[in-house]
Amino acid sequence: MNLISQTEARKADHLRICLESNVQFNHTTNGLDRYRFTHCCLPELNRSDIDITTTFLGKQLGVPLLISSMTGGTEQAKMINYRLAQVAQKYKIAMGVGSERVAVENPKVADSFAVRSLAPDILLFANLGAVQLNYDYGINQCQQAIDILQANALILHLNPLQECIQTEGDTNFRGLLDKISKLCYSLPVPVIAKEVGNGISGKMAQKLIDAGVAAIDVAGAGGTSWAKIEGERATDPIQRRLGNTFGNWGLPTAECITSIRDWNSDVPLIASGGLRNGLDVAKAIALGADLGGLAWPFLQAAVESEESLSLLVDILIAEIRTVLFCTGNANLADLKKSGTLERLI
Ligand SMILES: Cc1cc2nc3c(=O)[nH]c(=O)nc-3n(C[C@H](O)[C@H](O)[C@H](O)COP(=O)(O)O)c2cc1C
């Protein structure tokens, strides 16, 4: 199989495995279960006045949500991205696409990522693996990824564990911080650093911020496990075993948020990794995140229909609004400073 069809086949495998197998963390949780909101019995608010709009990287959002980076490069992926983009536009939520390496290698599949015409107003994130900077990628490929989407920012994902278990994995991560830094100062849009489900600590986030990264997406442990996905794809017994051993590896999402906020109080921060409802999103925001990102729940709804996606967003909105109402907070800024989230022992 040549390199192009190998990348496309991998994209198809990822979707199939995510949809058909149980590849979620099962021992490690997102850590948000260790927190509880203090219930307010008399909110002194009209629920219909509650405001859940926000701004992120200078753009107004209707809801503090991100459809996390997932896919592109196949016909099925195109259908999924188009549905996601239509719903993102309807609710003014942010959206990322999956790694665009497949489109850089084969421009014929670029249309599976090109959702800007369907979502002219949203905050849209391009995506490439940072490790590709050690495998002949540079500013031109990054610019190409941005141009395909007319993206507002470029996500560089950091995925050392996934690359260890992936059959075709790229594991030379040496010297990447310098290369990321050079990109941050030469690209026309901000760069966001993101994990893929194993988390970013406060110390590593600060290094990335010092290098010029404009925002962080923690993509912590507790949701979709890339070790499990790649372990399931692998035919080599060692890689299958690695997938099993490291299936629950990583920093839980809640710990990433608190650790990053201990180091840095104002970097734009996305919480993702195992967020499964609006209560999780609200907890993540109360801990210091600005947006909550979900991948797997959006994937499941997207393969069903656009109606299922709208229903999912309506549910998430209702859950976030209910948290604000029942904690007596009129908006997200008030929620953040309210101190209504308690850590359970
Ligand atoms: C099918 C699928 C494909 C993904 N592909 C990418 C990718 O190409 N780039 C990336 O940064 N993250 C990718 N992710 C990771 C997600 O963006 C997210 O960080 C991770 O799944 C944890 O979120 P979740 O628990 O809500 O699924 C993918 C996730 C899924 C489910």
The ligand as a Gaussian input file, in Angstrom:
#p B3LYP/6-31G(d) Opt

LIG

0 1
 C      -12.609000       9.410000      15.478000
 C      -11.670000      10.348000      16.162000
 C      -10.601000      10.877000      15.445000
 C       -9.716000      11.778000      16.054000
 N       -8.722000      12.354000      15.306000
 C       -7.991000      13.368000      15.834000
 C       -7.080000      14.116000      15.029000
 O       -6.904000      13.841000      13.838000
 N       -6.401000      15.153000      15.602000
 C       -6.566000      15.478000      16.933000
 O       -5.970000      16.448000      17.407000
 N       -7.391000      14.750000      17.723000
 C       -8.109000      13.729000      17.208000
 N       -8.991000      13.039000      18.003000
 C       -8.966000      13.256000      19.444000
 C      -10.078000      14.161000      19.931000
 O       -9.973000      15.449000      19.370000
 C      -10.098000      14.254000      21.464000
 O       -8.928000      14.914000      21.915000
 C      -10.187000      12.910000      22.153000
 O      -11.007000      12.024000      21.415000
 C      -10.740000      13.020000      23.560000
 O      -12.046000      13.548000      23.537000
 P      -13.355000      12.638000      23.811000
 O      -13.096000      11.883000      25.079000
 O      -14.499000      13.608000      23.916000
 O      -13.503000      11.715000      22.638000
 C       -9.884000      12.125000      17.417000
 C      -10.962000      11.570000      18.130000
 C      -11.845000      10.706000      17.535000
 C      -12.986000      10.150000      18.346000

